[in-house]
């Protein structure tokens, strides 16, 4: 019987040794790892488990002497040798421990540096995420990092804490002994044992990527985008670095004449942009099948061919260059603005946003459509997709179907005809007159139909209710104030409705009871009856302005005197008409 051979060996460490190896650069972080995504509460739970002596899982290292893309944990500028062991699994735990024990900041998934402050209460051995109340309470050590970074001996720190606590209240000998014991246990976490499985350096990058994917397919699930990003790290590290750089820059406004991907719609993550690139490169909405394509798997033989893999990465690289092109990126958002959507505040579906960008690029890159054609066509498509919630349920499946239907299209006019055909097949007269009014019978705060109504008002140049300013100007995302310029006002105020016996909150918060007003007017209206505040406000306007305002806000004549339920039913129909009118203005 042959002996089972494994590609790894087991090695035992204590925590202080692991931290030392990170300090000197012997343990590093390969690019196949995810960014630090743990919340501080999860770090707190890790310390609590270790303090109680619970197991916290094994680590997986990869023995390696030379690899591109290995990074160091920690933020200092020390020059180190290339790490001999790379973390394949356990990054979140080791990064958490290193950050706390060394008092260093971490770079989170939003590309912002943050300090992890974990507090400890020696009286009962409780860990908590530090907050203002904890920092004021003498019972707590608000940041345990200071215990190790101070350089003082454990005995001196224990005595100092007990003396400080005794100034607030007298401690018995038993209490002092108990507190000292718990603090000693905290210091002893440096001796906490870890088991690491170390993969041999003879194992190549593709096998390590496969091991990482298999490990993370169990327990904490990774999505398919994570798997593909893993492959990017191994076979095209520049591609992943470009994605991450673009996403980081999209979170910071450009200065002066500099250009950047910053916008008022989306702070993208690498996996989101990857979806767009995959749609453009491979005409696929589902990422699961693309993972095997990028590995170079032959669909007939099932074998992995390095040349096939390289060819597929070349296709993805070309597509990603279009995705990250700043001109393409910002021109797409101009199409959304042209459709009435001024910022991400009016976007209920990120998937509709991403897949809209994919269609914009397909029209531009694959079919060579002119920009003026794309601006109108993609603006209409996004309005339609957002209004109908096209990519809300099973978005990958729906997008995959859309891409399959345009796979055989070879000319730009046929692509435009397909877009129009999909729109007109859904936005029928029955949709505008029956379906959409019924969808306004809703109290959701982020409803796509309500956002489409606001976008239509933008398109139609509607004034803010009870104001001479326009909705479009007041929704300008570049204007910042301590108070939002526009607020959603209850036309029939909630407090007034409650006094009239309308006790159901869903009924009071109906979308048809909302209108955009300037916040000073919202405060002035307060809980007055509509029949009281409307005549006061009407005196500000001419009859013509008043009629125009009422029409564009879908308000029936003399609505302030209507029974509430009758008002809601009538306004829903008129809101649907305004959405239709705004959409049809898009051509």
N, C-alpha and C positions, 0 to 999 in steps of 0.2 A: 504494500500500500504506500503510495507516494505521500511525502510530507507536504502539508499545506504551507505555501509561501505567501507572506504578506509584504506589502510595499511600505510598511511602517513599523516603528518600534515604540515601546512604551517607556517614558522617562518621567520621573517624579521630581517636582520642584516644591520649594516653599515660596510664598509670595515675595519675600525680600529678595530672593535670588532672581525671580522674574523681573522685578523692578530694576535691579542692578543691571541685568542683561539689556534691558531697554535703555537705561542710562548710557551704557557704553556703546550702544548701537549693535549689539549682537543679535537682538530680536527686532525685526522691522515689519512693516506693513506693506504687503504687495498691493498693486492696483486692483486686483480682483476682489478686494473687499469693498463693502458698502461704506458710505459716510457714517459718522457717529449720529445715530438717530434716537438713542435712548433719552427718555424724559428723566428729569432729576428724581422723580418718584421711583423710577425703576432702579436707579443707582442706590437710592436709600434702601430699597428692598434687598438688593444684593448684599449690602453691608449688614443688614439685619440677619439674613440667612447665614452669612459667614460667622457672625457673632454668636449665633445659636448653635454653631457647629454643623449646620446642614450642608449637604453637598450642593455645589453650584455648577456642576457640569465639567466635562473635560475640555482641553484645548487641543487644537490641531495645528501643528507646525509643519513647515516644509524646509528640509535641509537644503540650503543652496549657497553657492559661493559667488555666483555672478548672475544677476538678473536685472533687466531694465525695469524701471518704474517702481522699485522698492522705496518706501517712504519710512521716515522715522516717526515714532510716536513722541509727542512733546513739541514745545514751541521754542526751545532755545536755539541758539545759532552755533552750537558746538559742531566742529567738524568730526565726523565719525567714519569708521570703515564701513564698507558695504556689509549689511547684516548677513549672518550665516544661517539664520532661521527666520522664516517669514510666517506670519500668522495667517492661516487659511480659515480657521473657525475659532471664534472667541474674541474677535476684535472689540466688540462692545464691552465685554467684561474687563478686558485688559486696559482698554482706553479709560474706562470709568475709574478703575483702581489706580492707574498711573496719574490721572488728573487729580484725584483726591489726595493721594499720598504725597504727590510732588507739588500740589497747589497750582497746577497749570490749567490754562483755559483749553477748551476744545472747540473745534470748528464744526458747527452743526450742519444739518441738511439744508439750512437756509444760508449757508456760507457766512454765518456770523459767529464771532468768538463769544463764548459764554463761560462763566465760572460756575463750577458745580460746588455748591455749599451744602454739605450734609451736617446736620446738627445731632448732638448726642446728649441725652439726659442720664447722667451716671446714677441717679437715685433708683431708677427702674430699668436702666439699660435700653431705653427707647431711642430709636433713630427717627429723624424727621427732616424734611426739606426746610432749610432755614427761611424764616420770614421775619417781618418787623417785630412781631410779638415775641418770638423766640429770642431775638437779639437783645431784647430788653429784660429778659427773664434770667436771673442769676442761676437758676437751676440747670440751665442749658450751656453746653459748649456749642456756640452757634456755627462754628466751622472747624470740623475736626482736622482739616488740612493743616491748621496752625500747630497742632500737637507735634507733627513730624517736621514741619518746616522751621520751627523755632530753634531747633538744635539743643534744646534743654533736655535733661534726663527725665525719664518717666517719673521717678520719685519726686523730683522737684516740681513737675507739673501737677502731680496728684496733690502734693501738699499745698501748692498755690491755689488750686481750685477749692479744696476743702476750707482753707483760710478765708477765701472770698465768700464762700457760701455761709460760713459761720458768722460773718458780719451781718448777714440778713436775719438769720435765726439760729438759735443754739442747736448743736448737733450732739446726739448721744454717741458714746464710744462705738456702739453697735452700728449706728448710721454711718459714722466715719469709716468703719471697717468695710461696710457693705459698698459704699461709694468707691473706696480705694480698690476693692476687689473688682468692681465693674470696669473701672478705668484701666486696671492691669489687663483685663480681658480684651479691652479695646486695643491697647498697645500690642497685645499678642497676636492680633490679626496678621502681623507681618510674618508670623510662622505658619499661617494657614496653608495646608497642603493642596497642591494642584497636580493632576495627572495630565500629561501631554502625550498625544500620539504624534510621532514625528515621521513624516513621509520622507522616504529616501530621496537624495538629490538626483538619483538616476531616473526618477519619474519626471516626464516632461510637462510643459505648461498645459497642454491640452488635457492630459490625464488629471492634473491638479484642478483645472477648471471643472472637469466632470465630477471629481470628488466633491468639490465645493457645492456644486449644484445638487448632487444627490443628498448630501448632508442637510442642506437647507431646504430640500423638498420634504423633509420630515420635520415634525415639530413646528417651529415658526416658519410659516409659508413665505416663500418669495414668489413674486409674480414673474410672468414670462419676460418682461422687460429687464428684470434683474439678471435673469439667465443670459440674455443677449449682451447686457453691459459687462457681464463677466467675460464673455468671449472677446468683446472689444478690448478689455484690459490685457488679455493674453496675446491676441493676434493683431490688434490695431490700437495700441495704447494712445497714440496721438488723437485718434478719433474720439475716444472717451474724454481725453483731456480737453479737446475743443468743445465738446458738449458742456462739460462742467464749467469751463471758463465763460462760455456764452451765458449760462444760467446765472452764474455769479454776477456778471456785469449787468444782467437784466434787472437786478435788484437795486441798482444805484443809478440815479439820474446822471446823464452826461454833463460835464462841466465845460462852459465856454463853447468853443467850436468843435469839441470832441464828439464823436458819434458812439452810440452804444445801443444795445438791444432793449434798453429801458423803455417801458410803455405803460399805459394805464389800463391794460386789460389783463395781463397775465405775468406772474413771476414763474417762469417755466422750470420744471425739473428735467434732468437728463432723460428719464424714461418717457416723458411726454413728447419731447422733441424726437426721440428715437421712433416713436409710433408714426410720426409724420414722415420721417425718412424712410421707414419700412413701407409705408403706403405708396410713396413715390417710387421707391426702388423696385419693389417686388409685387406691387398691386395687391397687397395683402392687408387685411384689417386685423386678422388674428395673428398674434405673435408666436404662438406655440409652434406652428409649422416652420416659421422663419428661423427658429433656433437650429433646427436640423439642416436647413438650407445653408446657413452660415458656417456650420461645421464641415460643409463639403460632402454631405451624405449623398451618395448616388441613389436616386429613387428606385432603380432597377435592381442593383446588387446589394444595396444596404451598406456598402463599404464607404469609408471616409477618404476622400482624395484631396491631398494638400493643394493641388493646382485648382481644383474645383472650388475649394474654400477661398483661395486667394482671388479667384475670379468674382466670387459673390461679394467679397469684401470690397473689391474695386467698384462694383455696382453700388453698394451702400455708400461708399465714400463719395461718389459723384452726387448721389441724392442728398447726402448730408450737407455737402457744400452749398446746395441750393437752399436747404432748410435754414442754414445759419447765415445766409447772405442778408445783410442788413437792409438792402433795398427791398428785397422780397418781403422780409419780415414787416417792415413798416408800411409798405404799400398794401399789404393784406389788411392791416388794422385800419388803414384809410378807407378800405371798402366797407368795413363794419361801421365806421363813423358815418360814412355816406348813407348807410342803411338806417341811421337813427340811433345806433348804439354808441354812446359817447365814451363808455368806459366799462370796466369789469363789473361795476355795480349793477348794470342792466343785463348781465350774462348769468343765466341760471345753469348752463351746462358747459363745463370745460371741454367735454368730448366734442360738442358741436363746434367749439372754438378751434380745437386741434384738427378735426377732420375737415373743417372749412378751409384751414390753411393747406391741408393736403390737396384739396380740390383746386385751390388757387394755383399751387405749384404744378399740378398735373396740367391745368389749362395753359400755363405759361411755358413750362419746360417741354412737355410731351407734345402739345398741340400748337405751340407758338402763337397763342392768341395775344392780341394787342392789349395793352394795359387798360385802355378805356372800355374794352369789351369785358375784361375780367372784373373791373371795379363794379360794374352794374350787375353782372351775372352772379358773382360770388356774394355781393351784398344781398341780393335776392335770396340766394341759396341759404345763407346764414340766417336771415330773417325767418325763412320757411322752416329750416331745421330746428331753430330755437323755439319758434311758436308751437310747432307740433310735437316737440320733445322727441324728435326722430332718433337721437342717440342717447336717450335716457335709459331705456331698458335693453339689456344685452347689446351694448354699443359695438363691441368687436364684431359680433355676428352680423349686425345691420350694416356696418361699414364694409365688412368682407363681401356681403351681397352687393352693395353699391359698386365696389371695385370690380367684382366679377362681371357686372353688367356693362362696364365700360371697357373691359379688357380687349374686346375685338374692335373697338372704335379706333379709326386711324386719322380722322380729320377733325379740325377744331369746330366746324359748324355742326357736325354730328354730336360732339360732346355738349355743345350749347343746347342743342335740341333735346338731348337726354335730360339735362338739368331742368329745362322747361317742362318736359313731359312728366317728370317725377312731381314737380310742383303742382301742375294743373290737375294731375290725377288725384291729388289729395285735397287741394284747396278748391273744392267744388262749391256751387251755390248752397248746397245743403250744409257744407262745413261752415260757411260764413253765417248762415241764417239760423242754424239749429245747433250744430256741435259747439262752435266757439262761444255763443251766449251761455250755453250750459256749463262750459268750462270756467266761465267767470263766476259761477256759483261755488266759490271757494274762499277760504280765509287764509291760505298759505301766504307767508311773508315774502317768499322768493318764488313766485309763480311765473312760469315762462310767458303765459298769456298776458299777465299784468305788465311784465317788462316789454313785451311787444307793443302794448298799448302806449307806454311811455315813449318807445322808439318811434311809433307812428306819429305821436304828438310832435316829436322832434322834427320828423320829416315834413310835417304840415305847418311848421312854424307856429305852433300853438303858444299863446301866452300862458304864463303861470296863472292859475286861478286867482282872481281878485288882484291882479298885478298887470302892469304894462311891460314887464320884462318877459323874455321868452323862456320856455322850458329848456331849450337847447343851451342858451347862455348860462342859465343857472345850474345846469348839470355839467358844466365844463370842469373836468377833473384837475385841470392845472390851477384852479382857484382854490386855495386852502383857507379855512377859517376854523376858529375854535368851535363854531356851531355850524351844522350843515345849512347851506343856503336854502335848500328845499326840504320840507318835511311832508310826510304822508299825513294828510288831515282827514279825520272822520267827518264827512259832510253832515251826518247826523251824529253829534258827539256821543261817545260811549256813555258818559255819566248821564246825559240827558235820556238816552235810550233806556238805560237801566231804570230811571225814574218812571219811564212809560211802561215798564213791565217786561222789557226785552232782556231776559236774564241770561240767555244762551250767549256765551262769549263768541262762538263761531258766527252767530248771526250778527253780532255787533261789528265784528271785524271782517265782514264781507268785502271782497275786492271792489264791488260796485259801490261801496261806501267810502272808498278812498279817492283822494285827489291830491295833486301836488300843489302846495302853497308855500309862501315864504314863511320862515319860522316866526317872525314878529306877528304876522296875521294869525298864525296858529295859536299863539299865546293869547292874543286878544279875543279870539272866538271862544276859547275855553270850552265851557259846557253849556253855552247858550243854545236855545232852540233855533233851528234853521230859519223859522219864520221871524225870529228876532234879529239875527245877525245879518242875514242876506240883504234886507232893505237898507241897512246902514252902509254896507259895502257897495251897493249898487249906485249910490250917489257919486262915486268916484269916476264913473264911466259914462260915455255916451251910449245911446240906445244901440247903435251899430256895433260898438266894441263889446258891449254886454252880450249881444246875440252871438257874435263870432266866438267869444270866449265860451259861452255855454255850449255851442255846437261842438267845438274842438275838445271840450271836456265831457262830451256825451251826456249833457244834463238836459232833461226834459224841461219845457216851459213850466214855470211856477212849481218847480220840483220841491221847493221848500215847504209847500202846503200839502204835498202828497202823503198818503199813508206809507209807512216805511217799506213794507213788503211790496207794494205796488211800484214804489220808486226803484227798488232793487231790480225788479223784473224788467222795467222799462230801460233802465240805464245799461243793463247787460247787453241788450240788443243794440243800443247805440254805441257802446264801447266796441263791439264786434264790427260795426260799420266803420268806425274810425280806424281800427286796425286794418281793415280791408282797404280803405282809402289810402292810408299811409303806405301799405305794401304795394298797391297798384301804381303809386307814384314812382316806384323803383323801375318801372318799365315792363 
